[in-house]
Amino acid sequence: MHKDMKNDRKTAKELLRQQKVGATEAARLILEAVEGLGEMCTELKGAGLMNLLRQVVQAGVAAVKARTETVSFEEAAWASVRAREDRRASTKQDLRHFVRRMLRVPGVAERPLRAMTTRECRALLETAFGASKHSYRKARSILHSIFTYGYRQEWCDENPVNRIETPSVPEIEIIPLTPEECKRLEATAERPEHAPMRLSLHLLMYGGLRPAEVQRLDPARDIDWKEGTVHIRPQVSKTGGGRTVHLHKLPRRAVRAKGGIIPHNWAQRWRELRRAAGFRRWQSDALRHTFATYHVLRFRSLPELQLEMGHSSTNLLRNRYLNPTRTSPRSVRRFWQ
């Protein structure tokens, strides 16, 4: 036993010598830790005390690293935005908007990224976006991406947003337009002042394209009139993935005679067409939902509809469009006539 103690002292002296720390200094450091812990180590001795002190050391190392080997949340957030310079302008605008709202929360901008906890991230989201579940969900996704980028840059050790629940948003009931309402829109698009919107209306109603996708379309490049298909390039689609859409009702000659144009000031023209057709209120993506509803009730193929709408799976379609209680077989036939 005496020999083991001598060896331990010799090893301890050598370790302290390598770090240029004296035995007295090391002992005082241990006593400071014990005094700081107070009642936590009253009953602890030997191995139990050393285990507790190791935890103190590990926590101290993490705290020092959090202050030094990292960047502020503001620096990380803007670096994450710059890393996505290849995204389309509207996406980058959204990112910048959400980051600015996060940075307006007191104390967040200068906080070291490595030091931020799940509790702090949850408080940030609640403070800046708690009033809207939709904004909260989107902000959570952006905040998650900031920490993911920071992790790759070794500015943090984990992504604390992983432990934040994504709030569920109740789905609004899908009510497709009636065939009569669709015909009213088509008749309005025949008027000379709205004629430039005929192709756009057809793509929305019989192709299920999103309004933003129609605006970005290049008809000469993306539409195969002979085959009756539209190629949605990755740069055009919302999700960044390309797809081919089959137009089940081919555009009429009048549409092609106009050169199949997508007019400028598209959003304003689209609002004017709806108002002229008698629509004072308009559900977001109403024609996309209308297309999906009538498509699934006629063709009975969720995989086909999934491909045409650009969804990653059939789950959303299955949950939202397999409730034909408001749509009769006669309505489906009239829509596709």
C-alpha positions as CSV (number, residue, x, y, z in Angstrom):
1,M,0.0,0.0,0.0
2,H,2.8,2.3,1.0
3,K,4.5,1.7,-2.4
4,D,1.2,2.4,-4.3
5,M,0.9,5.7,-2.5
6,K,4.5,6.7,-3.3
7,N,3.8,5.9,-7.0
8,D,0.6,8.0,-6.9
9,R,2.4,11.0,-5.5
10,K,5.1,10.6,-8.1
11,T,2.6,10.5,-10.9
12,A,0.7,13.5,-9.5
13,K,3.9,15.5,-9.2
14,E,4.8,14.7,-12.8
15,L,1.4,15.7,-14.1
16,L,1.4,18.9,-12.2
17,R,5.0,19.6,-13.3
18,Q,4.0,19.2,-17.0
19,Q,1.2,21.8,-16.5
20,K,3.5,24.1,-14.5
21,V,1.1,24.0,-11.6
22,G,2.2,23.5,-7.9
23,A,0.6,21.0,-5.6
24,T,-0.5,23.8,-3.3
25,E,-2.2,25.6,-6.1
26,A,-4.0,22.4,-7.2
27,A,-5.2,21.7,-3.6
28,R,-6.5,25.3,-3.3
29,L,-8.4,25.0,-6.6
30,I,-10.1,21.8,-5.3
31,L,-11.0,23.5,-2.0
32,E,-12.5,26.5,-3.9
33,A,-14.7,24.1,-5.8
34,V,-15.8,22.3,-2.7
35,E,-16.6,25.6,-0.9
36,G,-18.5,26.8,-4.0
37,L,-20.6,23.6,-4.0
38,G,-21.4,24.0,-0.3
39,E,-23.9,21.4,1.0
40,M,-23.7,19.3,-2.1
41,C,-20.5,17.7,-1.0
42,T,-21.0,17.7,2.8
43,E,-21.4,13.9,2.9
44,L,-19.1,13.1,0.0
45,K,-15.6,11.8,0.4
46,G,-13.0,10.1,-1.8
47,A,-14.3,8.7,-5.1
48,G,-17.8,10.3,-4.6
49,L,-16.3,13.7,-4.2
50,M,-14.0,13.3,-7.1
51,N,-16.9,12.3,-9.4
52,L,-18.7,15.5,-8.4
53,L,-15.6,17.6,-9.0
54,R,-15.2,16.0,-12.5
55,Q,-18.7,17.1,-13.3
56,V,-17.9,20.6,-12.2
57,V,-14.8,20.6,-14.4
58,Q,-16.7,19.3,-17.4
59,A,-19.4,22.0,-17.0
60,G,-16.8,24.6,-16.6
61,V,-15.0,23.5,-19.8
62,A,-18.3,23.6,-21.7
63,A,-19.0,27.2,-20.4
64,V,-15.6,28.4,-21.4
65,K,-16.0,26.9,-24.9
66,A,-19.4,28.5,-25.2
67,R,-17.9,31.9,-24.6
68,T,-14.8,31.5,-26.9
69,E,-15.1,28.8,-29.6
70,T,-18.2,30.1,-31.2
71,V,-19.9,33.1,-32.8
72,S,-22.8,35.2,-31.8
73,F,-26.3,34.1,-32.8
74,E,-26.5,37.2,-35.1
75,E,-23.3,36.2,-36.9
76,A,-24.4,32.6,-37.3
77,A,-27.9,33.6,-38.6
78,W,-26.6,35.9,-41.3
79,A,-23.9,33.4,-42.3
80,S,-26.6,30.8,-42.7
81,V,-28.6,33.2,-44.9
82,R,-25.5,33.9,-47.1
83,A,-24.9,30.2,-47.5
84,R,-28.2,30.0,-49.3
85,E,-27.5,32.6,-52.0
86,D,-28.5,30.2,-54.7
87,R,-32.1,30.2,-53.5
88,R,-34.7,32.3,-55.4
89,A,-35.2,35.9,-54.5
90,S,-38.5,35.3,-52.7
91,T,-37.0,32.6,-50.5
92,K,-34.1,34.8,-49.5
93,Q,-36.4,37.7,-48.7
94,D,-38.4,35.4,-46.4
95,L,-35.2,34.2,-44.6
96,R,-34.1,37.8,-44.0
97,H,-37.5,38.8,-42.8
98,F,-37.6,36.0,-40.2
99,V,-34.0,36.5,-39.1
100,R,-34.6,40.2,-38.5
101,R,-37.7,39.4,-36.3
102,M,-35.6,36.9,-34.3
103,L,-32.8,39.5,-33.7
104,R,-35.3,42.0,-32.4
105,V,-35.9,39.8,-29.3
106,P,-33.8,41.4,-26.5
107,G,-30.5,39.6,-25.7
108,V,-30.6,37.2,-28.6
109,A,-28.3,38.9,-31.2
110,E,-25.2,38.9,-29.0
111,R,-25.9,35.5,-27.4
112,P,-23.1,32.9,-28.1
113,L,-24.5,30.3,-30.4
114,R,-22.9,27.4,-28.5
115,A,-24.4,28.6,-25.2
116,M,-28.0,28.8,-26.4
117,T,-30.3,26.1,-24.9
118,T,-33.6,24.6,-26.0
119,R,-35.4,26.7,-23.4
120,E,-34.0,29.9,-24.8
121,C,-34.8,28.9,-28.4
122,R,-38.4,28.1,-27.4
123,A,-38.7,31.5,-25.6
124,L,-37.3,33.2,-28.7
125,L,-40.0,31.6,-30.9
126,E,-42.8,32.3,-28.5
127,T,-41.7,36.0,-28.1
128,A,-41.3,36.7,-31.8
129,F,-43.8,34.3,-33.5
130,G,-46.2,33.1,-30.8
131,A,-49.2,34.9,-32.2
132,S,-49.3,32.8,-35.3
133,K,-48.9,29.0,-35.5
134,H,-48.0,29.2,-39.2
135,S,-45.3,31.8,-38.5
136,Y,-44.1,29.8,-35.5
137,R,-43.7,26.6,-37.6
138,K,-41.8,28.4,-40.3
139,A,-39.6,30.3,-37.8
140,R,-38.9,27.0,-36.1
141,S,-37.7,25.5,-39.4
142,I,-35.5,28.5,-40.1
143,L,-34.0,28.5,-36.6
144,H,-33.3,24.8,-36.9
145,S,-31.4,25.5,-40.2
146,I,-29.3,28.2,-38.5
147,F,-28.1,25.7,-35.8
148,T,-27.6,23.0,-38.4
149,Y,-25.3,25.4,-40.3
150,G,-23.6,26.4,-37.0
151,Y,-23.0,22.7,-36.2
152,R,-21.3,22.1,-39.5
153,Q,-19.1,25.1,-38.8
154,E,-18.3,23.8,-35.3
155,W,-19.8,26.8,-33.7
156,C,-22.1,24.6,-31.5
157,D,-22.2,21.0,-30.3
158,E,-25.9,20.2,-31.0
159,N,-29.1,21.6,-32.4
160,P,-31.3,22.6,-29.5
161,V,-34.3,23.2,-31.8
162,N,-34.6,19.4,-32.2
163,R,-36.3,19.2,-28.9
164,I,-38.9,21.9,-29.7
165,E,-42.2,20.5,-30.7
166,T,-43.7,21.6,-34.0
167,P,-47.2,22.9,-33.3
168,S,-50.0,21.3,-35.3
169,V,-52.0,23.6,-37.5
170,P,-55.6,22.7,-38.1
171,E,-56.3,22.1,-41.8
172,I,-58.8,24.4,-43.4
173,E,-61.6,22.4,-45.1
174,I,-61.0,22.0,-48.8
175,I,-64.1,23.3,-50.7
176,P,-63.5,23.0,-54.5
177,L,-65.0,25.5,-56.9
178,T,-68.2,24.2,-58.5
179,P,-68.2,23.6,-62.3
180,E,-70.4,26.7,-62.6
181,E,-67.8,28.8,-60.8
182,C,-65.1,27.4,-63.0
183,K,-67.1,28.2,-66.2
184,R,-67.7,31.7,-64.9
185,L,-63.9,32.2,-64.6
186,E,-63.3,30.8,-68.1
187,A,-66.1,33.1,-69.6
188,T,-64.5,36.1,-67.9
189,A,-61.1,35.2,-69.3
190,E,-62.6,35.4,-72.8
191,R,-63.2,39.1,-72.5
192,P,-60.6,41.2,-74.4
193,E,-59.3,42.9,-71.2
194,H,-58.7,39.5,-69.5
195,A,-57.6,37.5,-72.5
196,P,-53.9,37.5,-71.6
197,M,-54.8,35.4,-68.6
198,R,-56.4,32.5,-70.5
199,L,-53.4,30.3,-70.5
200,S,-52.7,31.0,-66.8
201,L,-56.2,30.2,-65.9
202,H,-56.0,26.9,-67.8
203,L,-52.8,25.9,-66.1
204,L,-54.2,26.7,-62.7
205,M,-57.5,24.9,-63.2
206,Y,-56.6,21.9,-65.3
207,G,-52.9,21.5,-64.3
208,G,-53.0,22.2,-60.6
209,L,-50.0,24.6,-60.9
210,R,-49.3,27.0,-58.1
211,P,-49.8,30.7,-58.9
212,A,-46.1,31.4,-58.3
213,E,-45.2,28.5,-60.7
214,V,-47.4,29.9,-63.4
215,Q,-45.7,33.4,-63.0
216,R,-42.2,31.9,-63.5
217,L,-43.2,29.7,-66.5
218,D,-41.7,30.3,-69.9
219,P,-44.4,28.9,-72.3
220,A,-42.1,28.7,-75.3
221,R,-39.6,26.6,-73.3
222,D,-41.8,24.7,-70.8
223,I,-45.0,23.8,-72.7
224,D,-45.2,21.0,-75.2
225,W,-48.4,21.8,-77.0
226,K,-48.4,18.6,-79.1
227,E,-48.1,16.3,-76.1
228,G,-50.2,18.5,-73.9
229,T,-47.6,18.6,-71.1
230,V,-46.0,21.3,-69.0
231,H,-42.5,20.8,-67.7
232,I,-42.0,22.5,-64.3
233,R,-38.3,23.1,-64.0
234,P,-36.7,23.1,-60.5
235,Q,-36.1,26.8,-60.8
236,V,-39.9,27.2,-61.3
237,S,-41.3,24.9,-58.7
238,K,-42.0,25.8,-55.1
239,T,-40.1,22.8,-53.6
240,G,-37.1,23.0,-55.9
241,G,-37.9,19.7,-57.6
242,G,-38.9,19.4,-61.3
243,R,-42.0,17.6,-62.5
244,T,-44.1,17.1,-65.7
245,V,-47.8,17.9,-65.6
246,H,-50.3,16.5,-68.2
247,L,-53.0,18.9,-69.2
248,H,-56.0,16.6,-69.3
249,K,-58.0,19.3,-71.1
250,L,-55.9,20.6,-74.0
251,P,-55.8,24.4,-74.4
252,R,-58.1,25.7,-77.0
253,R,-56.9,27.2,-80.3
254,A,-57.6,30.7,-79.0
255,V,-55.1,30.2,-76.2
256,R,-52.4,29.1,-78.6
257,A,-53.3,31.8,-81.1
258,K,-52.2,34.4,-78.5
259,G,-48.8,32.7,-78.3
260,G,-49.6,31.1,-75.0
261,I,-48.4,34.2,-73.0
262,I,-47.8,34.7,-69.3
263,P,-48.4,38.5,-68.9
264,H,-46.4,40.9,-66.9
265,N,-48.0,42.3,-63.7
266,W,-49.5,38.8,-63.3
267,A,-50.7,39.1,-59.7
268,Q,-52.7,42.2,-60.4
269,R,-54.2,40.7,-63.5
270,W,-55.1,37.6,-61.6
271,R,-56.9,39.6,-58.9
272,E,-58.8,41.6,-61.5
273,L,-59.9,38.5,-63.3
274,R,-61.3,37.0,-60.1
275,R,-63.1,40.2,-59.2
276,A,-64.6,40.5,-62.7
277,A,-65.9,36.9,-62.4
278,G,-67.7,37.9,-59.2
279,F,-65.3,36.4,-56.5
280,R,-65.0,38.8,-53.6
281,R,-63.3,36.2,-51.3
282,W,-60.7,33.7,-52.5
283,Q,-59.2,30.8,-50.7
284,S,-55.4,30.4,-51.2
285,D,-54.6,27.9,-53.9
286,A,-58.4,27.5,-54.6
287,L,-57.9,26.2,-58.2
288,R,-55.1,23.9,-57.2
289,H,-57.4,22.3,-54.6
290,T,-60.2,22.2,-57.2
291,F,-58.0,20.4,-59.7
292,A,-56.8,17.9,-57.1
293,T,-60.4,17.1,-55.9
294,Y,-61.8,16.6,-59.4
295,H,-58.7,14.7,-60.5
296,V,-58.8,12.1,-57.7
297,L,-62.6,11.6,-58.1
298,R,-62.3,11.0,-61.8
299,F,-59.0,9.2,-62.3
300,R,-58.8,7.4,-58.9
301,S,-55.0,7.4,-58.9
302,L,-53.3,9.0,-56.0
303,P,-49.8,8.1,-57.3
304,E,-50.5,9.9,-60.6
305,L,-51.9,13.0,-58.8
306,Q,-48.9,13.0,-56.4
307,L,-46.5,13.2,-59.4
308,E,-48.5,15.9,-61.1
309,M,-48.8,18.1,-58.0
310,G,-45.2,17.6,-56.9
311,H,-45.8,16.0,-53.5
312,S,-43.2,13.8,-51.8
313,S,-45.9,11.2,-50.9
314,T,-49.6,10.5,-51.2
315,N,-50.3,11.1,-47.5
316,L,-51.4,14.7,-47.8
317,L,-53.6,13.9,-50.8
318,R,-55.1,10.9,-49.0
319,N,-56.0,13.0,-45.9
320,R,-57.3,16.1,-47.8
321,Y,-59.0,14.9,-51.0
322,L,-60.7,11.6,-50.3
323,N,-63.8,13.2,-48.9
324,P,-66.2,13.7,-51.8
325,T,-69.3,14.6,-49.7
326,R,-69.5,18.1,-51.2
327,T,-68.8,16.9,-54.8
328,S,-71.3,14.8,-56.8
329,P,-70.4,12.5,-59.7
330,R,-72.4,14.9,-61.9
331,S,-70.1,17.8,-60.9
332,V,-67.0,15.7,-61.7
333,R,-68.3,15.0,-65.2
334,R,-69.2,18.6,-65.8
335,F,-65.8,19.8,-64.7
336,W,-64.0,17.5,-67.2
337,Q,-66.4,18.0,-70.1
